[in-house]
Amino acid sequence: MGTTVPTTGGDAIRPFTIDVPEEQLTDLRRRVAATKWPDREPDDSQGVQLETIQALADYWATEYDWRRFEERFAALPHFVTEIDGVDIHFIHVRSEHEDALPLLVTHGWPGSTVEQLKIIDPLTRPTEHGASAADAFHLVIPSLPGYGFSGKPTETGWDPVRVARAWVELMSRLGYRRYVAQGGDWGNAVTERMALLEPPGLLGIHTNMPATVPADISKALQLGDPPPAGLSAAEKTAYETLADFFRTGVGYAIEMANRPQTLYGIVDSPVGLAAWMIDHDVRSYQLIARAFAGRPGGLSRDDVLDNVTHYWLTNTAISSARLYWENTGAFFDARGVEIPVGVTVFPDELYPAPRSWAERAYPKLVHFNEVEEGGHFAAWEQPQTFSAEVRATFRSLR
């Protein structure tokens, strides 16, 4: 699956090589082809539609080429280093521009380092993408513990706070004394907790899934109350979108937060894993379903299966789910971040954060923008827009 160069130093950074045995790919195709199918759903709202998942499975078993992706993925500089007893895998791409700013980018679930690949070139080589050399970044893209090629914790306690501390250590170990950080989904939870730690080198953060919900709004959402009086139009839209998501869209999160170890089916069945992953939120699912219906937009069939296959081959379906069990904080509640923050609101995100909430949540809001297209997997779906937003956020902090 992957190899590292052995070393005796406890804090050493070791090169990592990706090499998937052919028998694992043969077994994957066999399992996909042998899937036992249920009957068709009587109502589309009941989950991943049979037509969509069968189209995915057919392409996966007969046409999808992991080796084509692996060649591109493995060509990047991959490393591991042990932090707090766990091997942390990360991609580290340095820009050729001398004054590039180090940037740590953290993925979420059901994402991985795969969803960040399209932003590497625009951020490390900005002059080839219509930007200035002054906008260049050195990129550090780690895999969360229990995800991808990172180690799987054998003890509890690896919550977003502990991951944030590990990321601070990683940047220090790489020799970066001044840096910025970015994240969405779990990546935002970790990035905001890095900001709360206020390590000396962290200049600011950017998020595409901000935690801005005020305490009174959060309480009303928990009680299932109607929108409080006095909300602006943007605030009311955010409230109603969140209320709908909490009512119909968090089943996967509740199961993983309570009983992650019970999900044996998605470890044994690749199609079960794919269905579980692509049903993250309605708008993301619709985007993915269009790709398998011959109408791709933002994500291709290969994009989707690169990520799902990555989870399958690393056997991280359950180890990744444990992060939900570990977490004790609310996803969207404002946390009191006091360092500079940039926010980009993508229209198909889980909720459209209003500027008014962002200004209250982040007193040092250095950038806020509502873009026209994109959703939960912003870097993956809209890499050029995402990269431009990251550049705009950190321009004043260099």
Sequence and secondary structure as in RCSB ss.txt:
>XXXX:A:sequence
MGTTVPTTGGDAIRPFTIDVPEEQLTDLRRRVAATKWPDREPDDSQGVQLETIQALADYWATEYDWRRFEERFAA
LPHFVTEIDGVDIHFIHVRSEHEDALPLLVTHGWPGSTVEQLKIIDPLTRPTEHGASAADAFHLVIPSLPGYGFS
GKPTETGWDPVRVARAWVELMSRLGYRRYVAQGGDWGNAVTERMALLEPPGLLGIHTNMPATVPADISKALQLGD
PPPAGLSAAEKTAYETLADFFRTGVGYAIEMANRPQTLYGIVDSPVGLAAWMIDHDVRSYQLIARAFAGRPGGLS
RDDVLDNVTHYWLTNTAISSARLYWENTGAFFDARGVEIPVGVTVFPDELYPAPRSWAERAYPKLVHFNEVEEGG
HFAAWEQPQTFSAEVRATFRSLR
>XXXX:A:secstr
 EEE   S TT EEEEEE   HHHHHHHHHHHHT       SSGGGSS HHHHHHHHHHHHHT  HHHHHHHHHT
S EEEEEETTEEEEEEEE  SSTT EEEEEE  SS  GGGGHHHHHHHHSGGGGT  GGG EEEEEE  TTSTTS
   SSS   HHHHHHHHHHHHHHTT SSEEEEESTHHHHHHHHHHHH  TTEEEEEESS   B HHHHHHHHHT 
   TT  HHHHHHHHHHHHHHHHS HHHHHHHH GGG THHHH HHHHHHHHHTSSHHHHHHHHHHTTT  SSS 
HHHHHHHHHHHHHHT HHHHHHHHHH  S SSB     S EEEEE TBSSS   HHHHHHH TTEEEEEE SS B
TTHHHH HHHHHHHHHHHHGGG 
